[in-house]
Amino acid sequence: MAKVLAIIVTYNGMRWIERCLGSVRAAGLDAVVIDNGSTDGTAEYIAEHFPEMQLVQPGSNLGFGAANNIGLRKALDGNYDFAYLLNQDAWLEADTMDKLLAAASPEYGILSPTQNDAKGKIDRRFGKKCKKAVGDFSDGIVEVRFVMAAHWLVSRGAIETVGGFSPAFKQYGEDDNWIHRAHYFGYKAGIVPSAKAVHDRAERSVSKEAKMKLKCVATVVKVSNPCNCLAFRYIAEPFELLCMAVKNASCYPLKFIPTLLGRYGELTRLRAESKRRGAFL
């Protein structure tokens, strides 16, 4: 039986934590929870109701990537075969893990179940990004270029090779960058359509400004991608931000241009470092 460590990063997650951690317990998985400074009692609830799970409290909000890196390091140190990255607003179905492990293959660094919303419908972003897997009910693997990190089964080999999440990303873009680096090292990402799990975010509204911020982060992702031509991205991304501003009638992308240009040195250094085996861990 493969050894799996579930890694859950929490921040004010009381709304979901019972369902999330309860599903991990029901699956019989070892777990580490990294709490990013919750103020709603999340950490205290975990300590009381899930004492078998290791709770790490850094004392501040490290961000999604850096907090997950703590868990990934523990997965390696504990000789686990896989790490399972699970969002606090997500949970496993009864047979999710069994189906993922049964399908696991060495060339796939990342496997994900089909991600549904809490009402049983396909998660909107999952449906958009992973179209090839939607409507497929097989136990095999459907290769995809990207899948959200709400549910990631990551192999030990991929962790050892690709490393951790890049510090270039504090919120959003971390999963894109990790998959790009996985591709750089020859790993694939895939969906096991017959495996189902939940990501409960369908009812959350996103403001126009938040959407624009996310679109702007995409330019950082492209500069950071080790598979891309860096010189071309230096030129293309400011132009893309300009087009984005016109298309969306928003000043935010224009304001982001100097921010992006000012980060070129840092992003270039981190991009080069990301090509090193086991980077950022």
Backbone bond lengths (Angstrom), bond angles and torsions (degrees), N, CA, C in turn:
res aa  C-N    CA-C-N  psi(-1)  N-CA   C-N-CA  omega(-1)  CA-C   N-CA-C  phi
1 M - - - 1.470 - - 1.530 108.99 -
2 A 1.330 115.55 128.35 1.461 120.15 179.90 1.523 110.68 -65.45
3 K 1.305 115.13 145.74 1.454 122.16 -179.77 1.530 108.76 -96.70
4 V 1.346 116.56 121.66 1.464 121.70 -174.51 1.524 110.25 -123.78
5 L 1.324 116.49 132.79 1.462 121.94 173.38 1.515 108.72 -109.00
6 A 1.326 116.94 118.03 1.462 121.48 174.30 1.526 108.95 -79.51
7 I 1.330 116.05 134.82 1.463 122.25 -179.77 1.523 107.84 -121.10
8 I 1.319 116.12 119.32 1.470 120.91 -178.04 1.524 108.90 -125.72
9 V 1.317 116.79 123.19 1.465 122.14 174.79 1.524 107.69 -98.09
10 T 1.331 116.43 126.43 1.462 119.83 -177.78 1.522 111.90 -116.83
11 Y 1.314 114.16 148.33 1.471 121.80 171.22 1.524 107.49 -155.48
12 N 1.329 115.66 108.03 1.469 121.22 -178.60 1.535 111.33 47.83
13 G 1.327 114.91 55.68 1.457 120.67 -173.50 1.513 115.68 -107.81
14 M 1.335 118.00 25.95 1.463 120.29 -176.19 1.532 113.31 -57.77
15 R 1.319 116.61 -29.53 1.465 120.43 -178.45 1.531 111.66 -60.17
16 W 1.342 116.89 -31.71 1.469 120.22 -172.50 1.526 114.46 -117.26
17 I 1.328 118.26 -12.56 1.458 119.63 -162.46 1.525 113.82 -62.87
18 E 1.329 117.92 -33.87 1.469 120.00 179.15 1.522 110.63 -64.85
19 R 1.334 117.12 -45.04 1.466 120.26 179.45 1.525 110.91 -66.48
20 C 1.321 115.69 -43.50 1.463 121.12 -177.80 1.526 111.45 -62.29
21 L 1.321 116.83 -60.62 1.460 120.46 -176.09 1.526 111.68 -71.83
22 G 1.329 116.57 -30.14 1.457 119.28 176.21 1.520 111.33 -61.75
23 S 1.336 117.19 -36.97 1.467 120.38 179.11 1.528 111.22 -70.43
24 V 1.326 116.29 -33.34 1.465 120.69 176.64 1.530 110.14 -67.04
25 R 1.326 115.42 -43.45 1.474 120.41 177.40 1.525 110.66 -61.69
26 A 1.322 117.15 -44.88 1.464 121.04 -178.85 1.525 111.81 -63.44
27 A 1.347 116.43 -30.36 1.465 120.77 178.92 1.522 111.97 -79.64
28 G 1.331 116.71 -7.51 1.458 120.94 178.70 1.514 114.20 73.13
29 L 1.325 116.96 27.96 1.456 120.81 -177.32 1.528 111.99 -92.44
30 D 1.312 116.61 144.85 1.457 120.59 165.45 1.526 107.16 -68.44
31 A 1.331 116.92 151.47 1.462 118.74 -176.59 1.513 111.68 -147.35
32 V 1.334 114.27 146.27 1.458 121.40 169.11 1.518 107.12 -125.71
33 V 1.327 115.78 131.69 1.468 121.98 178.97 1.515 107.85 -113.06
34 I 1.323 116.84 125.45 1.459 121.36 176.64 1.518 106.90 -107.71
35 D 1.328 116.46 112.36 1.464 120.20 -177.20 1.528 109.76 -95.58
36 N 1.315 115.39 122.42 1.465 122.14 -175.30 1.531 112.82 -88.34
37 G 1.321 116.14 46.40 1.465 119.68 174.69 1.511 114.17 80.73
38 S 1.332 117.99 39.91 1.467 120.86 179.32 1.525 111.32 -59.51
39 T 1.325 115.57 145.51 1.470 121.21 178.52 1.521 111.85 -117.95
40 D 1.337 116.80 6.99 1.468 120.83 -176.68 1.526 112.69 -106.46
41 G 1.329 117.63 12.07 1.449 120.93 178.68 1.523 114.73 90.74
42 T 1.343 116.94 6.67 1.465 120.44 -178.48 1.522 111.93 -57.66
43 A 1.325 116.95 -49.88 1.472 120.80 -176.62 1.529 110.94 -63.25
44 E 1.317 116.43 -41.69 1.461 120.57 -179.80 1.534 111.07 -65.49
45 Y 1.318 116.21 -38.39 1.463 120.65 178.95 1.532 110.65 -64.97
46 I 1.315 116.17 -42.16 1.462 120.68 179.37 1.527 110.37 -63.26
47 A 1.318 116.30 -45.72 1.464 120.18 -179.02 1.530 111.28 -60.40
48 E 1.325 116.99 -36.35 1.459 120.53 -177.50 1.527 112.83 -81.56
49 H 1.338 116.39 -42.45 1.467 119.73 -170.53 1.535 113.93 -99.70
50 F 1.324 117.24 -16.09 1.467 121.16 177.88 1.527 110.01 -131.12
51 P 1.327 116.90 58.94 1.465 120.25 -174.45 1.520 114.00 -64.92
52 E 1.338 117.42 -20.59 1.467 119.89 179.89 1.521 112.94 -75.00
53 M 1.337 116.51 -12.93 1.463 120.52 -179.20 1.521 110.19 -93.55
54 Q 1.312 115.63 136.07 1.458 119.97 179.84 1.529 109.16 -72.36
55 L 1.320 116.47 124.32 1.456 121.92 -179.54 1.523 109.40 -108.55
56 V 1.319 116.27 120.92 1.459 122.50 178.29 1.518 108.18 -109.66
57 Q 1.319 116.60 127.70 1.468 121.58 179.90 1.527 109.08 -123.56
58 P 1.334 117.09 95.02 1.463 120.65 -177.33 1.529 114.37 -63.89
59 G 1.339 116.21 -20.43 1.459 119.84 179.52 1.515 114.18 95.28
60 S 1.332 116.71 -2.84 1.465 121.21 177.31 1.523 107.92 -155.67
61 N 1.307 115.96 172.46 1.459 120.93 178.79 1.521 109.14 -86.85
62 L 1.324 116.41 104.28 1.457 121.27 -177.56 1.516 112.79 -79.36
63 G 1.340 116.67 -15.47 1.448 120.09 -171.48 1.522 110.16 92.56
64 F 1.310 116.09 164.15 1.461 122.18 -174.60 1.528 112.18 -62.35
65 G 1.332 116.62 -49.43 1.458 120.30 -174.44 1.508 113.61 -66.23
66 A 1.325 117.10 -51.22 1.469 120.87 -177.70 1.514 111.61 -63.01
67 A 1.334 117.52 -36.98 1.465 120.53 178.45 1.532 110.39 -67.18
68 N 1.312 117.31 -43.62 1.460 120.29 177.23 1.528 112.02 -63.05
69 N 1.325 116.69 -31.80 1.467 119.71 179.09 1.526 111.50 -61.65
70 I 1.335 116.81 -32.88 1.465 120.26 175.95 1.521 109.47 -60.25
71 G 1.334 116.11 -44.99 1.455 120.95 179.54 1.520 112.39 -67.01
72 L 1.325 117.07 -40.64 1.467 120.54 179.66 1.526 111.23 -63.10
73 R 1.324 116.10 -38.73 1.458 120.02 176.76 1.529 110.85 -63.76
74 K 1.326 116.13 -39.40 1.472 119.98 178.21 1.524 111.25 -66.99
75 A 1.330 116.85 -34.21 1.459 120.09 177.28 1.524 110.82 -63.38
76 L 1.320 116.65 -41.21 1.464 120.20 178.07 1.523 111.09 -68.99
77 D 1.322 115.99 -47.01 1.471 119.72 -177.97 1.526 111.76 -64.17
78 G 1.335 116.54 -29.50 1.462 121.06 -179.20 1.516 113.78 -90.23
79 N 1.346 116.35 7.65 1.468 121.59 178.34 1.530 113.42 57.50
80 Y 1.321 116.07 39.05 1.462 119.92 176.35 1.529 109.91 -79.76
81 D 1.318 116.04 147.53 1.463 121.81 178.04 1.522 111.67 -77.55
82 F 1.338 115.56 -31.01 1.462 121.42 -178.86 1.527 109.51 -143.49
83 A 1.326 114.76 154.17 1.462 121.62 165.32 1.518 106.77 -112.94
84 Y 1.333 116.29 143.07 1.462 119.98 176.00 1.519 108.36 -116.89
85 L 1.328 116.19 106.75 1.455 121.25 178.55 1.520 108.46 -82.36
86 L 1.321 115.39 121.11 1.461 121.84 -174.44 1.522 109.55 -129.53
87 N 1.327 116.99 124.16 1.462 120.77 175.68 1.526 110.80 -65.91
88 Q 1.322 116.91 152.91 1.466 119.94 177.39 1.523 111.98 -66.57
89 D 1.330 117.58 -23.41 1.468 121.21 179.58 1.526 111.62 -99.11
90 A 1.337 114.99 29.74 1.461 120.40 -178.08 1.524 109.39 -138.37
91 W 1.338 115.97 157.84 1.454 118.48 177.44 1.523 110.54 -152.72
92 L 1.336 114.23 160.59 1.458 123.31 -178.50 1.521 110.97 -86.80
93 E 1.312 116.06 151.16 1.454 121.18 166.06 1.536 107.78 -87.28
94 A 1.330 116.82 171.66 1.465 120.88 -173.18 1.524 113.38 -58.51
95 D 1.356 117.72 -37.32 1.463 120.18 -175.44 1.525 113.63 -110.91
96 T 1.331 117.21 12.59 1.459 120.43 -176.91 1.525 111.82 -55.69
97 M 1.335 116.32 -53.03 1.449 120.20 -174.44 1.523 112.05 -66.77
98 D 1.319 117.51 -40.16 1.466 120.45 179.34 1.524 110.96 -58.68
99 K 1.315 116.96 -43.06 1.463 120.65 -177.98 1.534 111.29 -70.70
100 L 1.323 117.50 -38.02 1.461 119.86 177.84 1.527 111.00 -64.89
101 L 1.314 116.22 -45.85 1.469 119.98 -178.21 1.525 111.40 -66.89
102 A 1.325 116.81 -35.19 1.460 120.13 179.36 1.519 111.29 -65.84
103 A 1.328 116.74 -30.49 1.470 121.15 -178.31 1.524 113.26 -90.22
104 A 1.326 117.87 -14.83 1.464 122.13 -172.24 1.524 112.23 -52.50
105 S 1.333 114.66 138.28 1.458 122.23 -177.75 1.529 108.32 -140.44
106 P 1.342 118.49 142.33 1.474 121.16 -173.04 1.521 115.12 -56.84
107 E 1.347 117.89 -31.23 1.458 118.68 -177.12 1.527 113.04 -76.32
108 Y 1.337 116.50 -11.71 1.463 120.65 179.42 1.529 109.72 -98.53
109 G 1.321 115.88 109.34 1.462 119.99 177.83 1.509 112.07 -75.59
110 I 1.348 116.54 -27.85 1.466 122.81 -178.52 1.517 109.76 -131.19
111 L 1.318 116.05 130.84 1.456 121.69 169.17 1.523 108.52 -125.43
112 S 1.313 115.63 142.06 1.462 121.21 176.73 1.516 109.43 -130.63
113 P 1.325 117.17 147.88 1.461 119.51 168.27 1.522 109.52 -76.28
114 T 1.321 116.80 170.51 1.456 121.03 167.67 1.524 107.37 -63.26
115 Q 1.327 116.94 128.26 1.462 120.81 -176.34 1.532 110.09 -100.60
116 N 1.330 115.20 112.78 1.465 122.00 178.68 1.518 110.70 -102.32
117 D 1.322 116.41 161.90 1.456 119.23 172.11 1.538 108.51 -84.30
118 A 1.314 116.99 179.43 1.466 120.88 -174.57 1.524 112.90 -67.65
119 K 1.336 117.64 -13.94 1.462 121.52 178.49 1.524 112.22 -96.17
120 G 1.332 116.69 3.92 1.454 120.61 177.50 1.514 115.21 89.46
121 K 1.330 117.00 3.45 1.460 120.72 177.40 1.530 109.72 -92.58
122 I 1.319 116.44 156.50 1.458 120.60 179.22 1.522 109.46 -59.69
123 D 1.331 116.24 130.01 1.463 120.54 174.96 1.529 108.87 -55.23
124 R 1.320 116.53 133.84 1.457 121.21 -172.04 1.529 112.67 -57.25
125 R 1.330 116.51 -46.58 1.469 118.84 -178.22 1.530 111.11 -71.63
126 F 1.332 116.10 -35.67 1.460 119.44 176.09 1.527 109.36 -60.35
127 G 1.327 116.77 -45.03 1.458 120.83 179.77 1.513 112.53 -61.20
128 K 1.326 116.22 -35.01 1.460 120.83 -179.29 1.523 111.46 -75.20
129 K 1.333 116.49 -43.08 1.466 120.83 -173.98 1.533 113.36 -85.54
130 C 1.322 117.04 -24.04 1.474 120.76 -173.56 1.522 110.54 -123.67
131 K 1.318 117.14 48.23 1.463 122.69 -174.29 1.520 112.35 -56.70
132 K 1.337 116.94 -36.14 1.468 120.13 -175.82 1.524 112.72 -62.42
133 A 1.339 116.23 -26.24 1.467 119.90 -176.80 1.525 112.81 -91.11
134 V 1.330 117.00 -16.24 1.467 120.67 -177.87 1.521 109.99 -72.55
135 G 1.316 116.46 127.96 1.455 120.85 -179.08 1.511 114.06 89.31
136 D 1.335 116.88 -6.61 1.459 121.83 175.62 1.533 106.96 -92.49
137 F 1.317 117.60 136.46 1.468 120.90 -177.72 1.531 111.90 -122.85
138 S 1.325 115.84 18.97 1.453 120.26 -175.17 1.530 111.62 -78.35
139 D 1.339 114.90 164.52 1.459 121.16 176.65 1.519 111.74 -89.56
140 G 1.336 116.50 -0.55 1.451 120.26 179.70 1.517 112.01 -83.16
141 I 1.315 116.34 -168.31 1.457 121.99 -178.22 1.522 110.00 -111.25
142 V 1.311 116.59 132.98 1.460 122.88 172.72 1.526 107.26 -104.38
143 E 1.315 116.77 116.43 1.466 119.84 -179.15 1.525 110.35 -71.45
144 V 1.328 116.52 136.72 1.464 122.76 177.14 1.525 108.80 -133.24
145 R 1.304 115.83 159.25 1.470 119.68 177.88 1.518 111.43 -82.61
146 F 1.348 116.19 -25.69 1.467 120.29 -177.58 1.517 109.78 -152.69
147 V 1.333 115.75 145.18 1.460 121.76 169.67 1.527 107.53 -149.52
148 M 1.328 116.75 139.80 1.457 121.64 -175.85 1.522 111.58 -63.40
149 A 1.319 116.02 147.35 1.470 121.53 -174.50 1.525 113.52 -82.89
150 A 1.321 118.37 18.62 1.466 120.25 175.11 1.519 110.60 -65.05
151 H 1.340 115.94 -31.47 1.468 122.99 178.13 1.521 108.09 -140.38
152 W 1.303 117.28 99.22 1.465 121.38 178.23 1.517 110.23 -127.36
153 L 1.315 117.69 121.26 1.456 122.21 166.96 1.519 106.39 -95.69
154 V 1.327 116.39 112.50 1.464 122.12 -173.80 1.527 109.20 -112.53
155 S 1.317 116.53 128.23 1.459 120.45 -177.53 1.526 111.49 -74.25
156 R 1.313 115.25 153.79 1.460 120.43 177.92 1.534 110.95 -58.99
157 G 1.325 115.59 -41.83 1.455 118.87 179.73 1.512 112.34 -59.23
158 A 1.339 116.57 -40.66 1.465 120.34 179.42 1.521 111.13 -67.55
159 I 1.331 116.78 -39.70 1.471 119.25 178.43 1.520 110.47 -63.70
160 E 1.318 116.46 -44.96 1.462 120.40 -179.17 1.523 111.47 -62.89
161 T 1.327 117.25 -33.88 1.457 121.72 -175.89 1.528 112.39 -87.46
162 V 1.326 116.08 -53.56 1.467 120.51 -175.76 1.526 111.16 -76.14
163 G 1.338 116.78 -36.96 1.457 121.17 179.93 1.515 112.55 93.87
164 G 1.336 115.56 -147.46 1.459 121.22 -177.37 1.515 111.74 -102.42
165 F 1.323 115.18 -172.70 1.458 120.93 177.53 1.522 110.28 -75.03
166 S 1.307 115.96 143.95 1.460 121.49 -177.40 1.526 111.31 -73.66
167 P 1.333 117.42 138.21 1.469 120.49 175.17 1.523 113.39 -69.29
168 A 1.319 117.46 -1.29 1.469 120.24 175.69 1.520 111.23 -66.83
169 F 1.357 116.33 -18.12 1.471 120.67 -174.66 1.520 109.84 -122.25
170 K 1.313 116.11 124.67 1.462 121.80 177.86 1.523 111.43 -97.99
171 Q 1.324 115.76 -38.38 1.462 121.67 177.83 1.515 108.29 -152.66
172 Y 1.314 116.09 120.08 1.459 125.43 -177.12 1.539 110.95 78.64
173 G 1.303 114.75 143.76 1.460 121.50 178.20 1.517 114.10 91.70
174 E 1.354 117.36 -16.74 1.464 119.86 -177.39 1.526 111.74 -61.83
175 D 1.342 115.67 -43.51 1.454 118.88 -176.70 1.525 111.63 -70.79
176 D 1.342 116.99 -38.46 1.471 119.80 175.14 1.525 110.06 -56.67
177 N 1.328 115.67 -49.84 1.456 120.58 -176.97 1.513 112.27 -62.81
178 W 1.357 117.12 -40.15 1.471 119.51 -178.56 1.523 109.87 -65.48
179 I 1.338 117.27 -40.23 1.460 119.86 178.84 1.518 111.16 -67.36
180 H 1.327 117.67 -39.15 1.468 120.01 176.25 1.525 110.45 -59.14
181 R 1.318 116.13 -42.70 1.462 119.80 179.24 1.526 111.29 -68.58
182 A 1.336 116.83 -35.49 1.465 120.17 175.32 1.531 110.13 -61.25
183 H 1.323 116.87 -42.81 1.461 120.71 176.91 1.530 110.46 -62.76
184 Y 1.302 116.80 -39.63 1.471 121.37 178.89 1.530 110.55 -56.87
185 F 1.329 116.41 -38.24 1.458 121.09 -179.34 1.535 112.96 -89.95
186 G 1.327 117.33 4.48 1.451 120.39 173.91 1.515 115.69 93.77
187 Y 1.325 118.11 9.08 1.461 120.88 178.65 1.534 110.58 -90.25
188 K 1.320 115.61 150.94 1.455 122.24 176.56 1.531 110.29 -104.45
189 A 1.324 115.03 161.76 1.472 121.73 171.47 1.515 107.37 -118.44
190 G 1.335 116.24 141.75 1.451 118.27 -176.95 1.504 114.20 -148.78
191 I 1.334 114.80 164.68 1.458 123.98 176.16 1.524 108.43 -113.80
192 V 1.320 116.17 138.22 1.459 121.37 169.29 1.536 105.62 -102.42
193 P 1.335 118.07 97.78 1.471 120.72 -170.46 1.520 114.92 -58.29
194 S 1.332 117.54 -33.57 1.469 119.15 -177.38 1.524 112.56 -73.27
195 A 1.314 116.99 -18.19 1.464 121.05 176.70 1.530 108.25 -84.69
196 K 1.312 117.44 128.09 1.466 121.83 -177.45 1.527 110.03 -118.43
197 A 1.317 116.17 147.16 1.463 121.66 175.69 1.526 107.78 -153.97
198 V 1.320 116.21 171.30 1.467 121.09 -173.33 1.528 111.20 -116.35
199 H 1.329 115.49 138.46 1.467 123.07 168.83 1.525 106.50 -127.59
200 D 1.314 116.18 106.61 1.462 122.51 -168.99 1.526 111.44 -91.19
201 R 1.334 116.19 83.59 1.468 118.99 179.75 1.521 112.69 -138.91
202 A 1.326 117.19 7.89 1.463 121.13 -172.50 1.518 113.32 -61.44
203 E 1.339 117.55 -31.31 1.465 119.70 -173.76 1.531 113.26 -92.07
204 R 1.324 116.41 0.52 1.463 118.74 179.80 1.519 110.76 -82.26
205 S 1.332 116.71 128.53 1.459 120.58 178.10 1.526 109.74 -90.11
206 V 1.324 115.23 147.84 1.458 121.07 -179.74 1.520 107.99 -122.53
207 S 1.322 116.84 127.34 1.461 121.25 -178.80 1.523 110.50 -71.11
208 K 1.313 115.73 162.30 1.464 120.75 178.52 1.522 110.43 -61.05
209 E 1.332 116.64 -40.17 1.465 119.73 -179.67 1.531 110.94 -63.79
210 A 1.336 116.28 -40.76 1.463 119.93 178.95 1.524 110.67 -63.97
211 K 1.337 116.64 -38.96 1.457 120.52 178.04 1.523 110.60 -64.50
212 M 1.322 116.86 -39.23 1.458 120.48 179.36 1.530 111.21 -67.65
213 K 1.319 116.74 -37.59 1.462 119.96 176.90 1.519 110.58 -60.82
214 L 1.333 115.19 -42.15 1.459 120.59 179.72 1.526 110.74 -64.47
215 K 1.326 116.83 -41.36 1.456 120.57 178.16 1.534 110.72 -63.48
216 C 1.322 116.42 -37.29 1.460 120.13 179.85 1.526 111.83 -69.05
217 V 1.329 116.44 -35.48 1.466 120.02 176.99 1.522 110.36 -60.54
218 A 1.328 117.24 -28.18 1.466 120.70 179.21 1.522 111.83 -59.45
219 T 1.337 117.40 -30.04 1.470 119.32 178.00 1.524 110.84 -70.61
220 V 1.328 116.67 -34.78 1.468 120.88 175.90 1.526 109.63 -66.30
221 V 1.326 115.89 -39.18 1.466 121.18 178.31 1.527 110.29 -60.20
222 K 1.325 116.91 -43.82 1.463 120.43 -177.08 1.524 111.73 -68.70
223 V 1.320 117.66 -38.93 1.469 120.32 176.58 1.524 110.43 -64.92
224 S 1.335 116.44 -34.67 1.467 121.65 -175.28 1.515 114.08 -82.74
225 N 1.317 117.46 -11.45 1.466 121.85 -176.27 1.529 110.53 -70.72
226 P 1.341 119.05 114.42 1.468 120.39 -177.70 1.523 113.56 -68.82
227 C 1.341 117.05 -10.80 1.465 120.56 177.71 1.528 111.67 -84.96
228 N 1.327 117.26 -12.64 1.463 121.82 -177.20 1.523 111.72 -88.13
229 C 1.338 114.76 161.70 1.470 121.02 170.48 1.524 107.82 -80.85
230 L 1.320 117.12 113.42 1.462 121.33 -173.57 1.526 112.18 -64.55
231 A 1.327 118.03 -43.39 1.463 121.07 -178.16 1.530 110.86 -59.95
232 F 1.321 116.02 -40.51 1.465 119.50 178.83 1.521 110.63 -65.48
233 R 1.325 117.22 -41.26 1.466 120.99 -178.82 1.523 111.64 -66.11
234 Y 1.317 117.57 -34.26 1.464 121.03 175.59 1.525 110.65 -54.44
235 I 1.324 116.11 -39.59 1.466 121.83 -176.79 1.525 111.21 -85.12
236 A 1.324 116.10 -41.51 1.460 120.43 -170.70 1.521 114.19 -73.22
237 E 1.338 117.52 -36.03 1.472 118.81 -171.26 1.527 114.08 -69.32
238 P 1.355 120.35 -42.15 1.478 117.86 174.85 1.532 111.83 -59.85
239 F 1.329 116.18 -37.96 1.459 119.86 177.62 1.521 110.69 -65.08
240 E 1.326 116.49 -39.50 1.468 120.41 177.93 1.525 110.81 -62.86
241 L 1.316 117.50 -39.48 1.465 120.87 177.67 1.523 111.15 -63.90
242 L 1.340 116.45 -38.58 1.463 120.84 177.69 1.520 110.18 -62.61
243 C 1.319 117.39 -45.44 1.465 121.80 178.58 1.529 110.99 -64.61
244 M 1.326 115.75 -36.74 1.451 121.51 178.96 1.530 110.77 -62.84
245 A 1.327 116.11 -41.07 1.460 120.96 179.87 1.531 111.11 -62.79
246 V 1.336 115.76 -42.73 1.464 120.81 -179.74 1.532 110.49 -67.79
247 K 1.320 115.84 -47.14 1.466 120.99 -176.82 1.522 112.18 -62.02
248 N 1.340 117.03 -39.03 1.462 121.66 -174.93 1.525 113.37 -100.57
249 A 1.361 116.81 3.75 1.467 121.69 -178.29 1.520 110.76 49.07
250 S 1.336 115.74 50.61 1.460 122.00 -176.43 1.520 110.28 -132.77
251 C 1.328 116.06 139.24 1.462 120.83 176.78 1.530 112.38 -83.49
252 Y 1.336 116.08 -14.41 1.464 118.60 -174.04 1.533 113.07 -59.02
253 P 1.349 119.81 -45.35 1.469 118.80 178.16 1.519 113.31 -60.45
254 L 1.344 116.80 -33.84 1.471 119.62 178.12 1.527 110.24 -65.17
255 K 1.329 116.42 -41.58 1.456 120.85 178.69 1.530 111.80 -67.03
256 F 1.347 115.41 -25.14 1.462 119.75 -177.79 1.527 112.55 -79.43
257 I 1.330 117.57 -19.41 1.473 120.29 -177.75 1.527 112.26 -57.30
258 P 1.347 120.40 -51.94 1.473 118.57 178.18 1.523 113.10 -63.26
259 T 1.338 116.49 -31.53 1.469 119.81 176.51 1.523 110.08 -62.39
260 L 1.331 115.99 -46.60 1.461 120.36 179.46 1.526 111.03 -63.52
261 L 1.316 117.19 -47.39 1.462 120.35 -179.71 1.530 111.19 -60.60
262 G 1.338 115.43 -38.57 1.462 119.66 -179.96 1.518 113.14 -67.91
263 R 1.325 116.52 -19.36 1.469 120.74 -179.18 1.533 113.11 -96.06
264 Y 1.316 118.13 -1.65 1.465 120.05 -175.27 1.529 112.71 -55.24
265 G 1.318 116.92 -41.99 1.462 120.00 -179.68 1.523 111.63 -62.07
266 E 1.344 115.75 -48.70 1.465 121.38 179.64 1.523 111.13 -62.70
267 L 1.344 116.51 -45.14 1.460 120.50 -177.16 1.522 111.59 -66.74
268 T 1.310 116.09 -35.76 1.470 119.84 177.79 1.519 110.80 -65.04
269 R 1.324 116.07 -41.83 1.473 120.39 178.94 1.526 110.86 -64.81
270 L 1.334 116.86 -45.69 1.460 120.28 -178.81 1.525 111.18 -68.75
271 R 1.314 116.92 -34.02 1.469 120.93 176.61 1.523 110.11 -62.33
272 A 1.330 116.34 -44.30 1.459 120.23 178.23 1.524 111.00 -64.65
273 E 1.332 116.50 -40.35 1.461 120.47 179.63 1.521 111.17 -65.80
274 S 1.339 116.61 -32.41 1.462 120.21 -177.59 1.522 112.45 -66.46
275 K 1.311 117.87 -14.37 1.467 121.69 177.59 1.520 111.73 -82.73
276 R 1.317 116.00 -7.91 1.465 120.35 178.85 1.519 109.40 -83.11
277 R 1.309 116.76 139.78 1.463 121.80 179.26 1.529 110.17 -60.27
278 G 1.334 116.26 129.43 1.459 121.57 177.78 1.519 113.83 71.88
279 A 1.320 117.58 26.76 1.475 120.94 -177.13 1.528 111.54 -59.02
280 F 1.325 114.98 144.98 1.471 124.73 172.40 1.519 114.40 69.31
281 L 1.326 118.27 11.42 1.457 120.47 174.57 1.532 109.52 -117.25
